[in-house]
């Protein structure tokens, strides 16, 4: 992966232990919907998946479960505290098909493409979500799946 440019967007609530705990509670509420969404989108065993804005790893771990031991998931987030927690969770659960990277996925270069790019409640935090999607699609292999869930910035 190559060096990155400075990032001009931020997550206002921050990444304190309390906020990461709150996000994990929220993740449990969204999990059934996200699981169904990913299945219907076509996530299958053996796929290579990028989870954008992975936070503490909830969506990454779910995608890892869906792609199974022959698949791989890369979770990426700008917040060091979130990445530390995500790595600890994967290690404590002995999950070996996921990895976590600190950085902005719209600026990071990956060694190989992805069969799917996913994210939950993340695009609204980019100043220009359409530009972010364009940049993310550069990581997607031909015929790949792009699956995001969330709300529009205008609704905030």
DSSP file (Angstrom, degrees, kcal/mol; ACC not computed):
  #  RESIDUE AA STRUCTURE BP1 BP2  ACC     N-H-->O    O-->H-N    N-H-->O    O-->H-N    TCO  KAPPA ALPHA  PHI   PSI    X-CA   Y-CA   Z-CA
    1    1 A X              0   0    0      0, 0.0   109,-0.1     0, 0.0     2,-0.1   0.000 360.0 360.0 360.0 142.5    0.0    0.0    0.0
    2    2 A X        -     0   0    0    107,-0.2   107,-0.3     1,-0.2   105,-0.0  -0.362 360.0 -80.3 -92.0 170.3    1.2    3.5   -0.9
    3    3 A X        -     0   0    0     -2,-0.1     2,-0.3   105,-0.1    -1,-0.2  -0.218  48.4-131.9 -64.6 160.8    1.4    6.7    1.2
    4    4 A X        -     0   0    0    104,-0.1     2,-0.2     3,-0.0    -1,-0.1  -0.795   5.7-119.8-119.4 158.7   -1.8    8.7    1.5
    5    5 A X        -     0   0    0     -2,-0.3    99,-0.1     1,-0.1   102,-0.1  -0.509  50.4 -81.4 -84.1 161.6   -2.8   12.3    1.2
    6    6 A X        -     0   0    0     -2,-0.2     2,-0.4     1,-0.1    -1,-0.1  -0.312  47.9-123.7 -60.6 150.3   -4.3   14.2    4.2
    7    7 A X        -     0   0    0      1,-0.1    -1,-0.1     2,-0.1    -3,-0.0  -0.806  16.1-162.6-103.1 139.1   -8.0   13.6    4.7
    8    8 A X        +     0   0    0     -2,-0.4     2,-0.3     2,-0.0    -1,-0.1   0.252  66.1  70.8-106.9  12.7  -10.5   16.4    4.9
    9    9 A X        -     0   0    0    117,-0.0     2,-0.3     2,-0.0   117,-0.1  -0.845  57.7-172.5-124.1 164.3  -13.4   14.7    6.5
   10   10 A X        -     0   0    0     -2,-0.3     2,-0.7   115,-0.3     3,-0.1  -0.966  31.6-113.8-151.7 165.0  -14.0   13.5   10.1
   11   11 A X    >   -     0   0    0     -2,-0.3     3,-2.1     1,-0.2   114,-0.0  -0.904  28.7-154.0-104.1 104.6  -16.3   11.5   12.3
   12   12 A X  T 3  S+     0   0    0     -2,-0.7    -1,-0.2     1,-0.3     3,-0.1   0.809  87.9  58.1 -54.5 -40.9  -17.6   14.1   14.8
   13   13 A X  T 3  S-     0   0    0      1,-0.2     3,-0.4    -3,-0.1    -1,-0.3   0.662 100.3-145.4 -67.6 -11.1  -18.4   11.7   17.7
   14   14 A X    <   -     0   0    0     -3,-2.1    -1,-0.2     1,-0.2    65,-0.1  -0.266  20.9 -82.4  79.2-169.4  -14.7   10.7   17.7
   15   15 A X        +     0   0    0     -3,-0.1    -1,-0.2     4,-0.1    -3,-0.0  -0.186  65.4 148.6-133.8  40.8  -13.4    7.2   18.6
   16   16 A X     >  -     0   0    0     -3,-0.4     4,-2.6     1,-0.1     5,-0.2  -0.243  64.3-103.6 -66.8 165.2  -13.3    7.1   22.3
   17   17 A X  H  > S+     0   0    0      1,-0.2     4,-2.2     2,-0.2     5,-0.2   0.888 124.3  53.4 -57.9 -39.1  -13.8    3.7   24.0
   18   18 A X  H  > S+     0   0    0      2,-0.2     4,-2.3     1,-0.2    -1,-0.2   0.917 109.8  46.2 -63.5 -43.6  -17.3    4.8   24.9
   19   19 A X  H  > S+     0   0    0      2,-0.2     4,-2.5     1,-0.2    -2,-0.2   0.899 111.6  51.1 -67.9 -39.8  -18.1    5.7   21.3
   20   20 A X  H  X S+     0   0    0     -4,-2.6     4,-1.7     2,-0.2    -1,-0.2   0.883 110.2  50.6 -64.4 -36.9  -16.7    2.4   20.0
   21   21 A X  H  X S+     0   0    0     -4,-2.2     4,-1.9    -5,-0.2    -2,-0.2   0.921 109.7  50.6 -63.2 -43.7  -18.8    0.6   22.6
   22   22 A X  H  X S+     0   0    0     -4,-2.3     4,-2.5     1,-0.2    -2,-0.2   0.908 108.6  51.7 -61.2 -42.1  -21.9    2.5   21.4
   23   23 A X  H  X S+     0   0    0     -4,-2.5     4,-2.4     1,-0.2    -1,-0.2   0.853 106.9  53.7 -64.3 -33.8  -21.1    1.6   17.8
   24   24 A X  H  X S+     0   0    0     -4,-1.7     4,-1.7     2,-0.2    -1,-0.2   0.885 108.6  48.9 -68.3 -37.7  -20.9   -2.1   18.8
   25   25 A X  H  X S+     0   0    0     -4,-1.9     4,-1.3     2,-0.2    -2,-0.2   0.936 112.7  48.2 -64.2 -45.7  -24.3   -2.0   20.3
   26   26 A X  H  X S+     0   0    0     -4,-2.5     4,-1.9     1,-0.2     3,-0.3   0.896 107.4  57.0 -59.3 -41.2  -25.7   -0.3   17.2
   27   27 A X  H  X S+     0   0    0     -4,-2.4     4,-1.5     1,-0.2    -1,-0.2   0.875 101.6  55.2 -61.1 -38.9  -24.0   -2.9   15.1
   28   28 A X  H  < S+     0   0    0     -4,-1.7     4,-0.5     1,-0.2    -1,-0.2   0.867 107.8  50.0 -63.3 -34.9  -25.8   -5.7   16.9
   29   29 A X  H  < S+     0   0    0     -4,-1.3     4,-0.3    -3,-0.3     3,-0.3   0.886 116.1  41.3 -70.0 -38.0  -29.1   -4.0   16.0
   30   30 A X  H  X S+     0   0    0     -4,-1.9     4,-2.7     1,-0.2     3,-0.2   0.620  90.6  93.1 -83.2 -13.7  -28.2   -3.7   12.3
   31   31 A X  H  X S+     0   0    0     -4,-1.5     4,-2.9     1,-0.2     5,-0.2   0.869  82.6  48.9 -54.9 -48.3  -26.6   -7.2   12.0
   32   32 A X  H  > S+     0   0    0     -4,-0.5     4,-2.1    -3,-0.3    -1,-0.2   0.922 115.4  45.4 -60.1 -41.6  -29.6   -9.1   10.8
   33   33 A X  H  > S+     0   0    0     -4,-0.3     4,-2.7    -3,-0.2    -1,-0.2   0.926 114.4  48.0 -63.9 -45.1  -30.4   -6.5    8.1
   34   34 A X  H  X S+     0   0    0     -4,-2.7     4,-2.7     2,-0.2     5,-0.2   0.907 110.1  52.0 -64.9 -42.1  -26.7   -6.3    7.0
   35   35 A X  H  X S+     0   0    0     -4,-2.9     4,-2.2    -5,-0.2    -1,-0.2   0.938 113.0  44.7 -58.7 -48.1  -26.4  -10.1    6.8
   36   36 A X  H  X S+     0   0    0     -4,-2.1     4,-2.8    -5,-0.2     5,-0.2   0.914 112.6  52.1 -63.7 -42.8  -29.5  -10.3    4.6
   37   37 A X  H  X S+     0   0    0     -4,-2.7     4,-2.0     1,-0.2    -2,-0.2   0.930 111.1  46.7 -58.8 -46.9  -28.3   -7.4    2.5
   38   38 A X  H  X>S+     0   0    0     -4,-2.7     5,-2.5     2,-0.2     4,-1.0   0.886 112.6  49.6 -65.9 -39.0  -24.9   -9.0    1.9
   39   39 A X  H ><5S+     0   0    0     -4,-2.2     3,-0.6    -5,-0.2    -2,-0.2   0.944 113.5  45.5 -63.9 -46.6  -26.4  -12.3    1.0
   40   40 A X  H 3<5S+     0   0    0     -4,-2.8    -2,-0.2     1,-0.2    -1,-0.2   0.807 108.4  57.6 -67.9 -28.8  -28.9  -10.8   -1.4
   41   41 A X  H 3<5S-     0   0    0     -4,-2.0    -1,-0.2    -5,-0.2    -2,-0.2   0.738 123.7-104.5 -72.7 -22.2  -26.1   -8.7   -2.9
   42   42 A X  T <<5 +     0   0    0     -4,-1.0     2,-0.3    -3,-0.6    -3,-0.2   0.634  55.9 165.9 110.5  15.8  -24.2  -11.9   -3.7
   43   43 A X      < +     0   0    0     -5,-2.5     2,-0.3     4,-0.0    -1,-0.2  -0.508  21.3 177.2 -64.3 127.4  -21.4  -12.2   -1.1
   44   44 A X    >   -     0   0    0     -2,-0.3     3,-1.7     1,-0.1    22,-0.0  -0.871  36.1 -76.9-132.6 160.1  -20.2  -15.8   -1.4
   45   45 A X  T 3  S+     0   0    0     -2,-0.3    23,-0.2     1,-0.2    22,-0.2  -0.273 114.5  28.6 -54.6 141.4  -17.6  -18.1    0.0
   46   46 A X  T 3  S+     0   0    0     21,-2.7    -1,-0.2     1,-0.3    21,-0.1   0.303  88.3 134.0  91.1  -8.6  -14.1  -17.4   -1.4
   47   47 A X    <   -     0   0    0     -3,-1.7    25,-2.3    24,-0.1     2,-0.5  -0.338  53.8-132.9 -74.9 156.0  -14.6  -13.8   -2.2
   48   48 A X  E     -a   72   0A   0     23,-0.2    67,-2.5    -2,-0.0    68,-1.5  -0.959  33.1-171.8-106.7 123.0  -12.1  -11.0   -1.4
   49   49 A X  E     -ab  73 116A   0     23,-2.6    25,-2.9    -2,-0.5     2,-0.5  -0.913  21.4-151.3-125.1 141.7  -14.0   -8.1    0.3
   50   50 A X  E     -ab  74 117A   0     66,-2.3    68,-3.1    -2,-0.4     2,-0.7  -0.964  10.9-157.7-109.0 123.9  -13.1   -4.5    1.3
   51   51 A X  E >   -ab  75 118A   0     23,-3.1    25,-2.4    -2,-0.5     3,-0.6  -0.911  13.8-147.8-102.6 112.4  -15.1   -3.1    4.2
   52   52 A X  E 3  S+a   76   0A   0     66,-3.0    68,-0.5    -2,-0.7    25,-0.1  -0.649  77.8   5.3 -85.1 128.4  -14.9    0.7    4.1
   53   53 A X  T 3  S+     0   0    0     23,-1.4    24,-0.3    -2,-0.4    -1,-0.3   0.961  77.6 178.0  66.6  52.1  -15.0    2.6    7.4
   54   54 A X    X   -     0   0    0     22,-2.0     3,-2.5    -3,-0.6     4,-0.4   0.654   4.4-179.0 -68.7 -18.1  -14.7   -0.7    9.4
   55   55 A X  T 3  S-     0   0    0      1,-0.3    31,-0.3    21,-0.2    -1,-0.2  -0.313  73.2  -6.2  55.4-130.9  -14.6    0.9   12.8
   56   56 A X  T 3  S-     0   0    0    -36,-0.1    -1,-0.3    29,-0.1    33,-0.2   0.403 108.1-100.1 -79.2   2.3  -14.3   -1.8   15.5
   57   57 A X  S <> S+     0   0    0     -3,-2.5     4,-3.0    -4,-0.1     5,-0.3   0.563  78.7 134.3  98.6   8.5  -14.8   -4.5   12.8
   58   58 A X  H  > S+     0   0    0     -4,-0.4     4,-1.9     1,-0.2     5,-0.1   0.937  81.9  37.4 -59.0 -49.9  -18.4   -5.5   13.1
   59   59 A X  H  > S+     0   0    0     -5,-0.4     4,-2.9     2,-0.2     5,-0.2   0.877 116.0  54.8 -70.8 -37.2  -19.1   -5.5    9.4
   60   60 A X  H  > S+     0   0    0     -6,-0.3     4,-2.5     2,-0.2    -2,-0.2   0.933 109.6  46.5 -59.9 -46.6  -15.7   -6.9    8.6
   61   61 A X  H  X S+     0   0    0     -4,-3.0     4,-1.8     2,-0.2    -1,-0.2   0.882 112.6  50.3 -65.7 -38.2  -16.2   -9.9   10.9
   62   62 A X  H  X S+     0   0    0     -4,-1.9     4,-2.0    -5,-0.3    -2,-0.2   0.937 111.9  47.1 -64.1 -46.7  -19.7  -10.5    9.5
   63   63 A X  H  X S+     0   0    0     -4,-2.9     4,-2.5     1,-0.2     5,-0.3   0.889 108.9  55.9 -62.0 -38.0  -18.4  -10.4    5.9
   64   64 A X  H  X S+     0   0    0     -4,-2.5     4,-1.1     1,-0.2    -1,-0.2   0.875 106.4  50.4 -60.5 -38.0  -15.6  -12.7    7.0
   65   65 A X  H  < S+     0   0    0     -4,-1.8    -1,-0.2     1,-0.2    -2,-0.2   0.912 112.0  47.5 -64.6 -42.8  -18.2  -15.2    8.2
   66   66 A X  H  < S+     0   0    0     -4,-2.0    -2,-0.2     1,-0.2    -1,-0.2   0.859 114.1  44.6 -70.5 -36.3  -20.0  -15.0    4.9
   67   67 A X  H  < S-     0   0    0     -4,-2.5   -21,-2.7   -22,-0.2     3,-0.4   0.653 101.6-157.1 -84.3 -13.8  -16.9  -15.5    2.7
   68   68 A X    ><  -     0   0    0     -4,-1.1     3,-1.6    -5,-0.3    -1,-0.1   0.035  40.8 -44.3  69.5-176.2  -15.7  -18.3    4.9
   69   69 A X  T 3  S+     0   0    0      1,-0.3    -1,-0.2    -4,-0.1    -4,-0.0   0.677 135.6  55.8 -67.1 -18.1  -12.2  -19.6    5.4
   70   70 A X  T 3  S+     0   0    0     -3,-0.4    -1,-0.3     2,-0.0    -2,-0.2   0.551 103.9  67.5 -89.4  -7.2  -11.4  -19.5    1.6
   71   71 A X    <   -     0   0    0     -3,-1.6     2,-0.3    -4,-0.4   -23,-0.2  -0.441  69.6-146.4-101.5 178.9  -12.3  -15.8    1.4
   72   72 A X  E     -a   48   0A   0    -25,-2.3   -23,-2.6    -2,-0.1     2,-0.4  -0.995   5.1-161.6-148.7 144.1  -10.6  -12.8    2.8
   73   73 A X  E     -ac  49  98A   0     24,-2.3    26,-2.1    -2,-0.3     2,-0.6  -0.995   3.6-160.2-130.2 133.5  -11.8   -9.4    4.1
   74   74 A X  E     -ac  50  99A   0    -25,-2.9   -23,-3.1    -2,-0.4     2,-0.5  -0.963   9.4-162.3-111.0 119.0   -9.9   -6.2    4.6
   75   75 A X  E     -ac  51 100A   0     24,-3.0    26,-2.7    -2,-0.6     2,-0.4  -0.870  10.2-171.3 -98.5 133.2  -11.4   -3.7    7.0
   76   76 A X  E     +ac  52 101A   0    -25,-2.4   -22,-2.0    -2,-0.5   -23,-1.4  -0.985  12.2 160.4-130.7 137.7  -10.1   -0.2    6.7
   77   77 A X  E     - c   0 102A   0     24,-1.9    26,-2.4    -2,-0.4    27,-0.1  -0.987  39.5-134.3-151.0 150.8  -10.7    2.8    8.9
   78   78 A X  S    S+     0   0    0     -2,-0.3     2,-0.6    24,-0.3    26,-0.1   0.690  82.3  90.3 -77.7 -20.0   -8.9    6.2    9.5
   79   79 A X     >  -     0   0    0      1,-0.2     4,-2.0    24,-0.1     3,-0.3  -0.696  60.9-158.8 -89.9 115.5   -9.2    5.9   13.3
   80   80 A X  H  > S+     0   0    0     -2,-0.6     4,-2.5     1,-0.2     5,-0.2   0.887  93.3  54.9 -56.4 -40.9   -6.2    4.2   15.0
   81   81 A X  H  > S+     0   0    0      1,-0.2     4,-2.0     2,-0.2    -1,-0.2   0.884 107.9  49.5 -62.8 -37.8   -8.3    3.4   18.1
   82   82 A X  H  > S+     0   0    0     -3,-0.3     4,-2.7     2,-0.2    -1,-0.2   0.910 110.9  49.4 -66.8 -41.9  -10.9    1.6   16.0
   83   83 A X  H  X S+     0   0    0     -4,-2.0     4,-2.6     2,-0.2     5,-0.2   0.909 109.1  52.2 -64.7 -42.5   -8.3   -0.5   14.2
   84   84 A X  H  X S+     0   0    0     -4,-2.5     4,-2.0     1,-0.2    -1,-0.2   0.933 113.3  44.6 -58.7 -45.6   -6.6   -1.5   17.5
   85   85 A X  H  X S+     0   0    0     -4,-2.0     4,-2.4     2,-0.2    -2,-0.2   0.915 111.9  52.1 -66.5 -42.5  -10.0   -2.7   18.8
   86   86 A X  H  X S+     0   0    0     -4,-2.7     4,-2.4   -31,-0.3     5,-0.2   0.921 110.2  48.6 -60.6 -44.5  -10.9   -4.4   15.6
   87   87 A X  H  X S+     0   0    0     -4,-2.6     4,-2.3     1,-0.2    -1,-0.2   0.907 111.3  50.2 -62.3 -42.0   -7.6   -6.4   15.5
   88   88 A X  H  X S+     0   0    0     -4,-2.0     4,-2.7    -5,-0.2    -1,-0.2   0.895 110.3  50.3 -64.0 -40.1   -8.1   -7.4   19.2
   89   89 A X  H  X S+     0   0    0     -4,-2.4     4,-1.9     2,-0.2    -2,-0.2   0.933 111.3  47.5 -64.0 -46.1  -11.6   -8.6   18.5
   90   90 A X  H  <>S+     0   0    0     -4,-2.4     5,-2.7     1,-0.2     4,-0.3   0.910 114.1  47.9 -62.5 -41.7  -10.5  -10.7   15.5
   91   91 A X  H ><5S+     0   0    0     -4,-2.3     3,-1.1     1,-0.2    -2,-0.2   0.924 111.1  49.4 -65.2 -44.5   -7.6  -12.2   17.5
   92   92 A X  H 3<5S+     0   0    0     -4,-2.7    -1,-0.2     1,-0.3    -2,-0.2   0.815 114.4  45.7 -66.3 -28.8   -9.8  -13.0   20.5
   93   93 A X  T 3<5S-     0   0    0     -4,-1.9    -1,-0.3    -5,-0.2    -2,-0.2   0.416 110.5-125.5 -91.0   1.3  -12.4  -14.7   18.2
   94   94 A X  T < 5 +     0   0    0     -3,-1.1     2,-0.6    -4,-0.3    -3,-0.2   0.884  50.2 163.3  55.1  43.1   -9.6  -16.5   16.4
   95   95 A X      < +     0   0    0     -5,-2.7    -1,-0.2    -6,-0.1     3,-0.2  -0.824  13.9 175.2 -92.7 123.0  -10.7  -15.2   13.0
   96   96 A X        +     0   0    0     -2,-0.6    -1,-0.1     1,-0.1    -5,-0.0   0.490  63.6  70.3-110.0  -4.0   -8.0  -15.6   10.5
   97   97 A X  S    S+     0   0    0    -25,-0.1   -24,-2.3   -36,-0.1     2,-0.3   0.230  89.2  72.8-101.1  16.6   -9.6  -14.5    7.2
   98   98 A X  E     -c   73   0A   0     -3,-0.2     2,-0.3   -26,-0.2   -24,-0.2  -0.939  53.6-176.9-125.6 151.4   -9.8  -10.8    8.1
   99   99 A X  E     -c   74   0A   0    -26,-2.1   -24,-3.0    -2,-0.3     2,-0.4  -0.974  15.4-140.5-140.5 156.5   -7.2   -8.1    8.4
  100  100 A X  E     -c   75   0A   0     -2,-0.3     2,-0.4   -26,-0.2   -24,-0.2  -0.957  13.8-171.4-125.2 138.7   -7.4   -4.4    9.4
  101  101 A X  E     -c   76   0A   0    -26,-2.7   -24,-1.9    -2,-0.4     2,-0.5  -0.979  20.0-133.4-130.0 136.4   -5.7   -1.4    7.9
  102  102 A X  E     +c   77   0A   0     -2,-0.4     2,-0.3   -26,-0.2   -24,-0.3  -0.795  63.2  72.1 -88.5 127.9   -5.5    2.1    9.1
  103  103 A X  S    S-     0   0    0    -26,-2.4     2,-0.6    -2,-0.5   -24,-0.1  -0.873  85.4 -67.6 155.3 175.3   -6.1    4.7    6.4
  104  104 A X    >>  -     0   0    0     -2,-0.3     4,-1.9   -99,-0.1     3,-1.8  -0.861  36.2-148.8 -94.4 118.8   -8.6    6.3    4.1
  105  105 A X  T 34 S+     0   0    0     -2,-0.6    -1,-0.1     1,-0.3   -53,-0.0   0.719  95.4  61.2 -64.6 -20.0   -9.8    3.7    1.5
  106  106 A X  T 34 S+     0   0    0      1,-0.2    -1,-0.3     3,-0.0    32,-0.0   0.671 116.7  31.5 -77.9 -14.6  -10.3    6.3   -1.1
  107  107 A X  T <4 S+     0   0    0     -3,-1.8    -2,-0.2  -102,-0.1     2,-0.2   0.610  97.9  97.0-113.8 -20.2   -6.6    7.2   -1.0
  108  108 A X     <  -     0   0    0     -4,-1.9     2,-0.5  -104,-0.1  -105,-0.1  -0.485  63.3-141.4 -76.8 140.8   -5.0    3.8   -0.1
  109  109 A X        -     0   0    0   -107,-0.3     2,-0.3    -2,-0.2  -107,-0.2  -0.879  15.7-154.9-100.5 132.8   -3.6    1.6   -2.9
  110  110 A X        -     0   0    0     -2,-0.5     3,-0.0  -109,-0.1     0, 0.0  -0.814  20.8-128.3-109.0 149.9   -4.1   -2.1   -2.5
  111  111 A X  S    S+     0   0    0     -2,-0.3     2,-0.3     1,-0.1    -1,-0.1   0.781  91.9  14.9 -67.0 -28.3   -1.9   -4.8   -4.0
  112  112 A X  S    S-     0   0    0      1,-0.0    -1,-0.1    27,-0.0    29,-0.0  -0.962  84.4-101.1-144.7 162.2   -4.9   -6.6   -5.6
  113  113 A X        -     0   0    0     -2,-0.3     2,-0.3     1,-0.1    27,-0.2  -0.080  31.7-119.1 -77.9 179.0   -8.6   -5.9   -6.4
  114  114 A X  E     - d   0 140A   0     25,-2.3    27,-3.1     1,-0.1   -65,-0.2  -0.907   5.5-146.3-122.9 147.2  -11.7   -6.9   -4.5
  115  115 A X  E    S+     0   0A   0    -67,-2.5    30,-2.5    -2,-0.3     2,-0.3   0.726  92.1  16.2 -78.6 -24.4  -14.7   -9.0   -5.5
  116  116 A X  E     -bd  49 145A   0    -68,-1.5   -66,-2.3    28,-0.2     2,-0.4  -0.996  59.7-158.8-149.7 145.3  -16.9   -6.8   -3.3
  117  117 A X  E     +bd  50 146A   0     28,-2.6    30,-2.8    -2,-0.3     2,-0.3  -0.998  26.0 175.4-123.7 125.7  -16.7   -3.4   -1.6
  118  118 A X  E     +bd  51 147A   0    -68,-3.1   -66,-3.0    -2,-0.4     2,-0.3  -0.854  10.4 166.0-129.9 161.4  -19.1   -2.9    1.3
  119  119 A X  E     - d   0 148A   0     28,-1.5    30,-2.1    -2,-0.3     2,-0.4  -0.927  19.6-149.1-170.7 150.9  -19.8   -0.4    4.0
  120  120 A X  E    S- d   0 149A   0    -68,-0.5    30,-0.2    -2,-0.3   -61,-0.1  -0.989  79.8 -15.6-130.8 125.0  -22.5    0.5    6.5
  121  121 A X  S    S+     0   0    0     28,-3.0    29,-0.2    -2,-0.4    -1,-0.1   0.896 106.2 104.1  54.2  47.4  -23.3    4.1    7.6
  122  122 A X    >   +     0   0    0     27,-0.5     3,-2.3    -3,-0.1     4,-0.3   0.698  53.8  68.5-124.2 -40.1  -20.0    5.5    6.2
  123  123 A X  G >  S+     0   0    0      1,-0.3     3,-1.8    26,-0.2     9,-0.1   0.805  91.0  67.0 -59.9 -28.8  -20.6    7.3    2.9
  124  124 A X  G 3  S+     0   0    0      1,-0.3    -1,-0.3    27,-0.1     5,-0.1   0.671  93.3  61.5 -65.8 -14.9  -22.4   10.1    4.7
  125  125 A X  G <  S+     0   0    0     -3,-2.3     2,-0.4  -116,-0.1  -115,-0.3   0.485  84.8  89.8 -91.6  -2.6  -19.2   11.1    6.4
  126  126 A X  S X  S-     0   0    0     -3,-1.8     3,-0.5    -4,-0.3     4,-0.1  -0.776  78.6-135.0 -89.6 138.1  -17.4   11.9    3.2
  127  127 A X  T 3  S+     0   0    0     -2,-0.4     2,-0.3     1,-0.3    -1,-0.1   0.839 104.3  25.5 -60.2 -31.4  -17.7   15.5    2.0
  128  128 A X  T 3> S-     0   0    0      1,-0.1     4,-2.3     2,-0.0    -1,-0.3  -0.777  71.0-178.1-133.0  87.9  -18.5   14.2   -1.5
  129  129 A X  H <> S+     0   0    0     -3,-0.5     4,-2.4    -2,-0.3     5,-0.2   0.818  83.3  55.6 -58.5 -32.7  -19.9   10.7   -1.3
  130  130 A X  H  > S+     0   0    0      2,-0.2     4,-2.3     1,-0.2    -1,-0.2   0.927 109.1  46.3 -67.2 -44.3  -20.1   10.4   -5.1
  131  131 A X  H  > S+     0   0    0     -3,-0.2     4,-2.4     2,-0.2    -2,-0.2   0.907 110.9  53.7 -62.5 -41.2  -16.4   11.1   -5.5
  132  132 A X  H  X S+     0   0    0     -4,-2.3     4,-2.5     1,-0.2    -2,-0.2   0.929 108.9  48.8 -59.0 -45.4  -15.7    8.7   -2.7
  133  133 A X  H  X S+     0   0    0     -4,-2.4     4,-2.7     2,-0.2    -1,-0.2   0.914 108.8  53.1 -61.7 -42.8  -17.6    6.0   -4.5
  134  134 A X  H  X S+     0   0    0     -4,-2.3     4,-0.6     1,-0.2    -1,-0.2   0.928 111.9  45.4 -57.3 -45.1  -15.8    6.7   -7.8
  135  135 A X  H >< S+     0   0    0     -4,-2.4     3,-0.8     1,-0.2     4,-0.3   0.895 112.6  50.8 -66.1 -40.1  -12.5    6.3   -6.0
  136  136 A X  H >< S+     0   0    0     -4,-2.5     3,-2.3     1,-0.2     4,-0.3   0.878 100.4  63.1 -65.5 -38.1  -13.6    3.1   -4.2
  137  137 A X  H >< S+     0   0    0     -4,-2.7     3,-1.2     1,-0.3    -1,-0.2   0.726  87.5  72.0 -62.8 -19.5  -14.8    1.6   -7.5
  138  138 A X  T << S+     0   0    0     -3,-0.8    -1,-0.3    -4,-0.6    -2,-0.2   0.737  95.9  53.0 -64.9 -20.7  -11.2    1.7   -8.7
  139  139 A X  T <  S+     0   0    0     -3,-2.3   -25,-2.3    -4,-0.3     2,-0.4   0.546  90.7  99.6 -87.5  -9.1  -10.5   -1.2   -6.2
  140  140 A X  E <  S-d  114   0A   0     -3,-1.2   -25,-0.2    -4,-0.3     3,-0.1  -0.638  71.1-130.4 -89.4 132.2  -13.3   -3.3   -7.5
  141  141 A X  E >   -     0   0A   0    -27,-3.1     3,-2.2    -2,-0.4    -2,-0.1  -0.384  46.0 -78.2 -70.1 154.9  -12.6   -6.2  -10.0
  142  142 A X  E 3  S+     0   0A   0      1,-0.3    -1,-0.1    -2,-0.1     3,-0.1  -0.309 122.0  16.9 -55.0 134.0  -14.8   -6.3  -13.1
  143  143 A X  E 3  S+     0   0A   0      1,-0.2    -1,-0.3    -3,-0.1    -2,-0.1   0.526  98.1 145.8  79.3   6.1  -18.2   -7.7  -12.3
  144  144 A X  E <   -     0   0A   0     -3,-2.2     2,-0.4   -30,-0.1   -28,-0.2  -0.099  49.6-106.8 -74.1 174.1  -17.7   -7.1   -8.6
  145  145 A X  E     -d  116   0A   0    -30,-2.5   -28,-2.6    -3,-0.1     2,-0.5  -0.860  21.6-167.9-107.3 132.8  -20.3   -6.1   -6.0
  146  146 A X  E     +d  117   0A   0     -2,-0.4     2,-0.4   -30,-0.2   -28,-0.2  -0.979  18.0 170.7-118.6 115.3  -20.6   -2.6   -4.5
  147  147 A X  E     +d  118   0A   0    -30,-2.8   -28,-1.5    -2,-0.5     2,-0.4  -0.915   2.8 162.4-137.3 106.3  -22.9   -2.7   -1.5
  148  148 A X  E     -d  119   0A   0     -2,-0.4     2,-0.4   -30,-0.2   -28,-0.2  -0.942  14.3-167.0-122.3 144.3  -23.4    0.2    0.9
  149  149 A X  E     +d  120   0A   0    -30,-2.1   -28,-3.0    -2,-0.4   -27,-0.5  -0.956  36.6  88.7-125.4 151.0  -26.2    0.9    3.4
  150  150 A X        -     0   0    0     -2,-0.4     2,-0.3   -30,-0.2    -2,-0.0  -0.985  65.6 -66.4 158.6-165.2  -26.8    4.1    5.2
  151  151 A X        -     0   0    0     -2,-0.3     2,-0.2     2,-0.0   -27,-0.1  -0.815  46.2-101.3-119.4 159.1  -28.6    7.4    5.1
  152  152 A X    >   -     0   0    0     -2,-0.3     3,-1.6     1,-0.1     4,-0.3  -0.517  25.8-124.3 -79.4 146.8  -28.2   10.4    2.8
  153  153 A X  G >  S+     0   0    0      1,-0.3     3,-1.7    -2,-0.2    -1,-0.1   0.844 109.1  64.4 -57.3 -35.4  -26.4   13.4    4.2
  154  154 A X  G 3  S+     0   0    0      1,-0.3    -1,-0.3     2,-0.1    -2,-0.0   0.715  95.9  59.2 -64.5 -19.0  -29.4   15.6    3.4
  155  155 A X  G <         0   0    0     -3,-1.6    -1,-0.3     1,-0.2    -2,-0.2   0.553 360.0 360.0 -87.3  -7.2  -31.4   13.7    6.0
  156  156 A X    <         0   0    0     -3,-1.7    -1,-0.2    -4,-0.3    -2,-0.1   0.488 360.0 360.0 -76.4 360.0  -29.1   14.6    8.9
